[in-house]
Amino acid sequence: MNIFKKIGCGILSLLFALNATAQNIEVVTATDLPLINPAYKGKLQIHEIIIKGNKKTKGYIILREIQFKAGDSISISTLNESIQLARQQVYNTTLFHEVKVELAMIAAFQINVIVTVKERWYIFPTPLFQPVDRSLNEWLVKYKGDLSRINYGVKFEHYNFSGRKDPFHLFFMNGYTKNISFSYSQPYSNNALNQGFGLGGGFSENREVAYKTSSDNKILFYTKNDFVRKNAFGNVSFRLQKGILNRHLFNLAYSRITVSDSIVSSYFNPNYFNTNSNTSGLIDFTYTYQYTNANNAAYPLKGVTSYVTISKRGIGFTGGTNRFHVEAAYNKFWAYAHNWYSSLQVIGNVKLPFEQPYINQKAIGYGNANLRGLEYYVIDGVAFGILKSTLKKKLFSIKIPMPFTSSIIPSLPFSIFAKTYADIGYCYNKKNYDTKLNNRFLYTGGFGIDILTLYDISLKIEYSFNQLGQHGLFFETR
């Protein structure tokens, strides 16, 4: 009965997150695209690229994502591949729920390229109702769906503020946590459409702070009725993207964190900031290189994604919260016949020096750095590596007609995948911070299903096993 309750809560949480319009998650093949007589070995000249269907989005934002321009010549042997890449890149802007690329012959050796898009709904003034815990599964199982551990409020999000793919976010959050924050990003701010900027800031207060990790890899929280952590923060960023597959991101951020005096005491964790003070000003400079060449950036079935991040916290090299940090990931996705797919995902991370305060030691169990089957644990460390392998089969896709007439949401699409997986990992930390999962070979595995629907939203239902002999049902929504 508890399992059905978990499934029901997971699906309910997914439905709360739904925000209109279908996604394109299919892997495009050459047979999906316009074909020219293969006996012709020459080149075709592109006379014009025609954009249709865009109401909010500027046409030149779409054109910059296409690797060829009017006047270019394309070899017939690479035409299908070029058209497929163009459709993929326009879709991966996440501005459209449907992208169609067609060819029209206008002369013996000249073609027009017609790009037809259907825009997503960009404006979401929506209520906030979310658990404070690291995952939905932790809130449901560990805290029994305790409603007192809920944040509520309002968020306003516009994902295409001026039609230049410039998202604007405004958050007003209350409840277990208070948060007032904003962010704005303009990725194409110059005439050449290869440079951009971003900025953001805000203030938050928390009634609960993770002050230490126990020897059995559970987070220990310091809690009071009053707020025990305050954080004022701001950032500015610069973006450089001369091509369509590669981008460079530079970010400068500052945050001033104040915690309750008790947290940094000898009774709780004097190593929280690695200083005697309960306040720390954190300066972070970060550079990230990203590469994306996948059919769907949010849920890839074919292609490659990767990134490298180099960051420096503080202006010194040792002591306090000073940290030099490098992280890299490489993800490869394969598509096979009969709707079979596989993937390998590798992520690694190292922080220097190895003597780091608790606030800098987050490693496995946060964000994308996780092993399926160890969701209830966190493994702190100054270096880690993870390898995740997945084999999946697409079972079916369906479209459920909406009960009302809408050109924006004509139907509710679902795609269902069955999968099996195995993960391995290792996390190093100094012996004085050792736990039962640090400095040990980690392995997990399991099987499950992925449900994909509107706006690349997914619900993952997984039954996993880990090296501790434990097993259970886990949920993840994105």
C-alpha positions in Angstrom: 0.0 0.0 0.0 2.9 2.3 0.8 4.3 1.7 -2.7 1.1 2.8 -4.3 1.0 5.9 -2.1 4.5 6.8 -3.2 3.6 6.3 -6.8 0.5 8.5 -6.4 2.4 11.3 -4.7 5.1 11.2 -7.4 2.6 11.4 -10.2 0.8 14.2 -8.4 4.0 16.2 -8.0 4.6 15.8 -11.7 1.2 17.1 -12.5 1.8 20.1 -10.3 4.9 20.8 -12.4 3.3 20.6 -15.9 3.4 23.8 -17.9 2.1 23.2 -21.4 3.2 22.0 -24.8 4.6 18.9 -26.2 8.2 17.9 -26.5 10.0 16.4 -29.4 12.1 13.5 -28.0 12.3 11.4 -31.1 15.7 10.5 -32.6 15.7 11.9 -36.2 17.0 9.6 -38.9 17.7 10.3 -42.5 14.4 8.8 -43.5 12.6 11.5 -41.7 14.2 14.2 -43.8 13.7 15.4 -47.4 15.7 13.3 -49.8 17.4 14.3 -53.1 18.3 11.8 -55.8 21.4 10.1 -54.3 22.8 9.6 -57.8 23.5 13.4 -57.8 27.0 13.9 -56.4 27.3 17.7 -56.6 26.3 20.6 -54.4 23.1 22.5 -53.8 23.2 26.2 -53.1 20.9 27.6 -50.4 19.0 30.5 -51.9 17.1 31.5 -48.8 16.3 30.3 -45.2 12.6 31.0 -44.5 11.4 31.1 -40.9 7.7 30.5 -40.1 5.6 30.2 -37.0 7.6 32.5 -34.7 5.5 35.1 -33.0 7.6 36.2 -30.0 11.0 34.9 -30.9 13.2 37.0 -33.2 13.9 35.4 -36.5 17.7 36.1 -36.2 17.8 34.1 -33.0 16.6 31.1 -34.9 18.9 31.7 -37.8 22.0 31.9 -35.5 21.4 28.3 -34.4 21.6 27.0 -38.0 25.1 26.2 -39.1 24.6 27.1 -42.7 23.5 30.5 -44.2 21.9 31.8 -47.3 24.4 31.6 -50.2 26.2 28.5 -48.7 26.6 25.4 -50.8 26.0 22.0 -49.3 27.2 18.7 -50.7 24.3 16.3 -51.4 26.2 13.6 -49.5 25.9 15.6 -46.2 22.6 17.3 -46.8 20.5 15.1 -44.6 23.0 15.3 -41.8 23.1 19.1 -42.1 19.3 19.4 -42.0 19.1 17.1 -39.0 21.7 19.1 -37.1 19.8 22.4 -37.9 16.5 21.0 -36.6 18.3 19.6 -33.5 19.9 22.9 -32.7 16.8 25.0 -33.1 14.8 22.6 -30.9 17.6 22.6 -28.2 17.1 26.3 -27.7 14.1 25.1 -25.6 12.0 27.8 -27.1 9.8 25.5 -29.3 7.9 22.4 -28.8 8.0 21.5 -32.5 10.5 22.2 -35.2 10.2 21.1 -38.8 12.8 21.7 -41.5 11.8 21.3 -45.2 13.6 21.8 -48.5 12.0 23.4 -51.6 13.8 23.2 -55.0 13.6 26.6 -56.8 16.1 25.9 -59.6 18.2 23.1 -60.9 20.8 23.5 -58.2 19.2 25.9 -55.7 17.0 25.2 -52.7 15.1 27.1 -50.1 15.2 25.9 -46.5 11.9 26.3 -44.7 12.0 26.2 -40.9 8.6 26.0 -39.3 8.4 26.3 -35.5 5.7 26.1 -32.9 6.5 28.3 -29.9 6.2 27.2 -26.3 4.3 29.2 -23.7 7.0 31.4 -22.2 5.2 33.1 -19.2 4.6 31.3 -16.0 3.3 33.2 -13.0 2.8 30.1 -10.9 2.4 29.2 -7.2 5.4 27.5 -5.4 4.7 24.4 -3.4 7.9 22.3 -2.8 9.6 20.3 -0.1 12.8 21.7 1.3 14.6 18.3 1.1 17.2 17.2 -1.4 14.7 15.0 -3.3 11.0 14.1 -3.4 11.9 10.6 -2.3 13.6 11.9 0.9 10.6 14.0 1.8 8.1 11.2 1.2 10.0 8.4 3.0 12.3 10.1 5.6 9.8 12.8 6.6 6.6 11.0 5.7 5.4 13.9 3.5 5.5 16.4 6.4 3.7 19.5 5.2 5.6 21.7 7.7 8.7 21.0 5.6 7.1 22.8 2.6 8.1 26.1 1.0 5.3 28.1 -0.6 5.1 31.3 -2.5 5.0 32.7 -6.1 7.4 32.6 -8.9 7.2 34.6 -12.1 9.2 33.1 -15.0 9.5 34.4 -18.5 11.7 32.2 -20.7 11.8 34.6 -23.7 11.5 38.0 -22.2 12.4 40.1 -25.3 12.2 37.3 -27.9 16.0 36.8 -27.7 16.0 33.7 -25.6 16.5 35.9 -22.5 15.0 34.3 -19.4 13.8 36.4 -16.4 13.0 34.8 -13.0 11.5 36.4 -9.9 10.9 34.3 -6.7 9.0 35.1 -3.5 9.2 32.2 -1.2 7.9 31.7 2.4 7.3 28.8 4.8 10.2 26.7 6.0 12.6 28.8 4.0 12.3 32.5 3.0 13.8 33.5 -0.4 13.5 36.7 -2.4 15.6 36.5 -5.6 15.8 37.4 -9.2 17.9 36.6 -12.3 18.1 37.8 -15.8 20.2 36.4 -18.7 20.7 37.9 -22.1 22.8 35.3 -24.1 22.9 37.3 -27.4 23.5 41.0 -26.4 25.8 42.1 -29.3 25.1 42.4 -33.0 27.1 39.3 -33.8 24.9 37.3 -31.5 27.9 35.6 -29.9 28.2 37.3 -26.5 25.9 37.7 -23.6 25.5 38.6 -20.0 23.5 37.7 -16.9 22.9 39.0 -13.4 21.0 38.0 -10.3 20.8 38.4 -6.6 18.6 37.9 -3.5 18.3 37.1 0.1 17.3 33.9 1.9 16.8 32.6 5.4 16.6 29.0 6.6 15.2 27.4 9.8 17.3 24.3 9.2 21.0 24.0 8.4 23.1 20.9 7.5 26.0 21.3 9.9 27.7 17.9 9.6 27.5 14.5 7.9 27.3 11.5 10.3 29.6 8.4 10.1 26.8 6.5 8.4 26.5 9.2 5.7 23.3 10.9 6.9 23.0 14.7 7.0 22.7 16.1 10.5 20.6 19.2 10.8 20.6 22.1 13.2 17.1 23.3 13.7 15.3 26.0 15.6 11.9 27.7 15.4 13.8 30.9 14.4 16.0 31.2 11.3 19.5 29.9 11.8 21.1 30.8 8.5 21.0 34.0 6.4 22.5 34.5 3.0 22.7 37.6 0.9 24.0 36.9 -2.6 24.6 38.3 -6.1 26.3 37.4 -9.3 27.2 38.7 -12.8 28.1 36.5 -15.7 29.5 36.7 -19.3 28.8 34.2 -22.0 30.7 33.6 -25.3 29.3 31.3 -28.0 30.8 31.8 -31.4 29.6 28.4 -32.8 26.4 26.4 -32.2 27.7 23.4 -30.2 30.2 25.1 -27.9 29.8 27.8 -25.3 32.0 29.5 -22.7 30.6 30.9 -19.4 32.3 33.1 -16.9 30.6 33.9 -13.6 31.6 36.1 -10.6 29.5 35.6 -7.5 29.5 36.9 -3.9 27.5 35.6 -1.0 27.6 36.5 2.7 26.5 33.7 4.9 25.7 34.0 8.6 24.8 31.0 10.7 23.8 30.5 14.4 26.8 30.7 16.8 26.0 27.2 18.0 26.7 25.7 14.6 30.4 26.7 14.5 30.9 25.7 18.2 33.0 22.7 19.2 29.8 20.8 20.1 28.5 20.9 16.5 31.1 21.6 13.8 34.0 24.1 14.3 35.1 23.1 10.8 31.9 24.5 9.2 33.7 27.5 7.8 37.2 26.5 9.0 37.3 29.7 11.0 36.1 30.8 14.5 33.6 33.2 12.9 29.9 32.4 12.3 29.9 34.7 9.2 31.8 34.2 5.9 31.9 36.2 2.7 32.4 33.9 -0.3 33.8 35.1 -3.5 33.5 32.6 -6.4 35.0 33.0 -9.9 33.9 30.2 -12.3 34.6 29.3 -15.9 32.6 26.6 -17.7 33.0 25.1 -21.1 29.9 23.3 -22.5 29.5 21.1 -25.5 26.1 19.9 -26.6 25.4 17.8 -29.7 22.4 15.7 -28.8 18.9 15.2 -30.3 17.4 16.6 -27.1 19.4 18.5 -24.6 17.0 17.8 -21.7 16.5 14.0 -22.4 19.2 12.9 -24.9 18.7 9.6 -26.8 21.5 10.1 -29.3 24.6 12.3 -29.3 27.2 13.7 -26.9 27.1 16.3 -24.1 30.0 17.3 -21.9 31.3 20.1 -19.8 34.4 21.3 -17.8 34.2 23.7 -14.9 37.1 25.4 -13.2 36.3 27.6 -10.2 38.2 29.5 -7.5 36.7 30.4 -4.1 38.4 33.1 -2.1 41.4 35.2 -2.8 43.9 32.9 -1.0 45.1 29.4 -1.6 44.8 27.7 1.9 42.8 28.2 5.1 39.3 29.4 5.6 37.0 28.7 2.7 39.7 29.0 0.0 39.2 26.4 -2.7 40.4 25.5 -6.2 37.9 23.2 -7.9 37.8 21.3 -11.2 34.8 19.2 -12.4 34.3 17.5 -15.8 31.6 15.3 -17.3 31.2 13.3 -20.6 28.0 11.7 -21.6 27.5 9.5 -24.7 24.1 8.3 -25.9 23.5 5.7 -28.6 20.3 4.9 -30.6 19.7 1.5 -32.0 17.0 -0.2 -34.1 13.6 -1.1 -32.7 13.6 1.8 -30.2 16.6 0.6 -28.1 18.9 3.1 -26.5 22.0 3.1 -24.3 24.2 5.6 -22.5 27.4 6.0 -20.6 27.9 9.0 -18.3 31.1 9.9 -16.5 31.6 12.7 -14.0 34.7 13.6 -11.9 35.6 16.3 -9.5 38.6 17.4 -7.4 39.1 20.2 -4.8 42.4 21.6 -3.6 43.7 21.8 -1.0 42.4 18.6 0.5 41.8 20.2 3.8 38.4 21.8 3.2 35.7 23.2 5.5 32.4 21.4 5.7 30.6 24.0 3.5 33.0 23.0 0.6 32.8 19.2 0.9 29.6 18.4 -0.9 30.3 15.6 -3.4 28.2 12.5 -4.2 24.5 12.9 -3.4 24.0 16.4 -4.6 22.6 17.5 -8.0 23.6 15.2 -10.9 26.4 13.7 -8.9 24.5 10.7 -7.6 24.4 6.9 -7.7 20.9 5.4 -8.2 20.2 3.4 -5.1 22.1 5.6 -2.7 19.6 8.5 -2.7 19.2 8.5 1.1 23.0 9.1 1.6 25.4 11.9 1.0 29.1 11.3 0.6 31.3 14.3 1.3 34.7 14.5 -0.2 37.4 16.5 -2.0 37.5 14.2 -5.0 35.1 11.7 -6.6 34.4 9.8 -9.8 31.1 8.3 -11.1 30.3 6.1 -14.1 26.6 5.5 -14.9 25.4 3.0 -17.6 21.8 2.7 -18.8 20.1 0.4 -21.3 16.5 1.4 -22.2 13.7 0.5 -24.6 11.0 2.8 -25.7 7.7 1.0 -25.0 5.2 3.4 -26.6 4.2 7.0 -27.2 0.6 8.4 -26.8 -1.1 11.7 -27.2 -4.2 12.3 -25.1 -6.5 15.0 -26.5 -7.2 17.9 -24.2 -10.8 18.3 -22.9 -10.8 21.8 -24.3 -9.8 23.3 -27.7 -6.4 24.9 -27.6 -3.9 25.7 -30.4 -1.1 25.9 -27.7 -1.9 22.5 -26.1 -3.8 20.4 -28.6 -2.9 17.1 -26.7 -1.0 15.8 -23.8 1.9 13.7 -25.0 3.5 10.8 -23.0 6.5 8.6 -24.0 7.3 5.6 -21.8 10.7 4.0 -21.5 11.7 0.8 -19.6 15.3 0.7 -18.5 17.9 -1.2 -16.5 21.1 0.4 -15.1 24.3 0.0 -13.2 26.4 2.7 -11.5 29.8 2.7 -9.9 31.7 5.4 -8.0 34.4 6.4 -5.5 34.7 9.4 -3.2 37.9 10.4 -1.4 38.1 12.4 1.7 40.8 12.8 4.4 40.7 10.2 7.1 39.6 12.6 9.8 36.3 13.0 7.9 35.9 9.3 7.0 32.5 7.6 6.9 31.4 4.1 5.9 31.0 5.1 2.2 34.1 7.4 1.9 37.3 5.9 0.3 35.4 2.8 -0.8 34.3 1.4 -4.1 30.6 2.0 -4.6 28.2 0.2 -6.8 24.4 0.2 -7.4 22.0 -1.1 -10.0 18.3 -1.5 -10.8 15.5 -1.1 -13.2 12.6 1.3 -13.8 10.6 3.4 -16.1 10.8 7.0 -17.4 7.7 8.9 -18.3 8.2 12.0 -20.5 5.7 14.6 -21.1 5.2 18.4 -21.6 8.2 20.7 -21.8 10.8 18.0 -21.4 9.4 17.2 -17.9 10.2 13.6 -16.8 9.1 11.4 -14.0 11.6 8.5 -13.2 10.3 5.6 -11.1 13.2 3.3 -10.2 13.7 0.2 -8.1 17.3 0.2 -7.0 19.8 -2.0 -5.1 23.1 -0.9 -3.5 26.2 -2.5 -2.1 24.8 -2.3 1.5 22.2 -4.9 0.6 19.4 -2.3 0.6 16.8 -1.9 -2.0 13.7 0.3 -2.6 11.6 2.4 -4.8 12.8 5.9 -5.8 11.4 8.8 -7.6 12.9 11.7 -9.5 11.2 14.6 -11.3 12.8 17.1 -13.7 
